[in-house]
Amino acid sequence: MATILVDADGCPVVNESIRIAKQFGFPCILICDTTHEMHRDGAETIIVSKGADAVDFVLVNRVKKDDIVVTQDYGLAAMVLAKKGHPIDQNGRYYTEDNIDQLLYARHTAKKIRMAGGRLRGPKKRSKESDLKFETSMTALCERISKLYD
C-alpha cells in the first residue's frame, strides 16, 4: 500500500492531503520541523529538529516505491523520483522525469539572480482554484496508485 508523505513546513494543502488519504485508505505522514510543528487527526506527525533540509532528508529516507509526496521543493521532488515515488506540488502539478530538470534549472537561475542582488516576484496569492486543482490532481494520482494494489 502506498503512503502519502507531506513536506508539511508551510504546506497550504495539509488538510486536503489528509482528507484524500482517508478517502483512499492510505496512511498519511506529516513531516515538519520544530518551528512548524503541527498535529492533525488522521495523520501521523514526525517532527524533526530545525535545520536546512532536515525535513527533506527524513522524508526521502522514508519514501518507498509508489508513495506519494506532497512538496513544493524541486530538489526533494527529484530525490523522490529517483526512489520511484510520485511527487506532486501544492497546485496539483506532477513532478516527472520530463519536467524536473527544467524546474531545477529555473531554481538555479533564480538563485543566481538573487545572489547578484536581483529581485524576483513571489508566488501569487493562494486561490480556491489552486486548492481545487490540487484536489483533482491528487485524487487522480491516488486512483492511479490504488489500482496498482487492487
N, C-alpha and C positions, 0 to 999 in steps of 0.2 A: 504494500500500500504506500502511496505517496504521502509525503508530509508537506505542509505549507510552512515555510520559514519566512519570517518578516524581519527585514532590517528596519527595526521599529524606531530608531532615532530620527525624529522629525517626519515620520511617515504619515501622510494625511489619510491613508485608507486602511488603517489598522482594523477598525470595526467592520468594514466591508469584507476584509480578508477573513476575519473570524467567522462572520455570518456565512460566507460562501464555503469555507472549510466545513462548517457544521452541515450545510446542505448536502455535501458530498461524502460526509463521514471521514474526512481527512483530519488527522491531528494538525494542530496549528501551534507553532512555536514563535513567540516574540523574543527577539534578541535586542537588548538595548544596554547602554552604559548607565552608570550611576547618575549622570546628570539628566537623563531622560527616563528614569525608572517609571514603569507602568505595570499595572496588573489588570487583566480583563477576564471576565467569565468566559469559559470556552477555549481558553488558550493557556499553554504553559509559558511562563516567562523566565528567560535566562538573563541575568544581569551581570555584566562584565565591568571590570574597572575601566575608568575613563582613560583614553589614550588613542592616539592616531591609529585608525584601522583595527582597533581591538575587537569591535563587533564583527567586522568583516572576517577576521581570521577565525573567530569562534564559529561563525555561520558556515564558512566554506569547509571547515573541518567536520561539520555535522551533515552537510548535504550529501545525498546519495542519488544515484541514477533515477531520473523521473521525478525527483522532488521539485516543487515549485518554490521560487524565491521571489519575494516582492522587494525590490530595491530601486533606488534612483542612482546608484553608484555603478558607473560603467566598468570600473576595474573589478568590482565584485561580480558583476554580471559575466565578465569574461572568464573568471575563475569557475563560476557555476557552470557555464557552457562546457568548459574543459572536463568537468566531472559528470557531464551528460544530464545536467539539471535543466530546468526551464525558467529562466529569469524573465520577469515582467516588471515594467515600471508603474508608477502610481497613476499614469494616464492611460494604461492599458496597452502600451507598446511592448511587443515581444522583442527581447534581445535575441538575435540569431547569429549564426556564423556569417551570414550575409551582411549584417549591418554593424557588428561590434567593432571591426577595425576602423570604420569611418567615424563612429562615435568616440572611440578612444583618441583618434587623431584630432577631432574637433576639441576634445577636452584638453589635449596637449597644446593646441594652438591658442585656446583661450587662456591657459595658464601663462604662456609666453607673453601674451598681450598684457595681462595683469602685472606680471613681473617687470615689464618695461614701463609700468606706470599708466597703462591704458585702462579704460573702464568699459565694461560691457553691461548691457541691460540685464536685469534679473529676470526670473521667471514671471510669467503672467499670473495674476491673481487666480486662485483656485476657483473653479466654477462647478456648478451642479452637472454640467455636461461632461466635465472631466471625470467626475465620480461615476456617472452612468457609463461612460466609455470604459473605465476600468472594470466596472462590474460585468459588462458584456464580454470583454476580452478574457477576464479571469474565469468567468463561468464557462466560456467556450474551451479554455485551456483545461479546466478541471474535468469537463465532459470527455475531452480527448484522452486525458491521462486515466480517468476511471475506466474507460473501455479497454485499456491495456491490462487491467486487473480483473476483468469480468470472466 
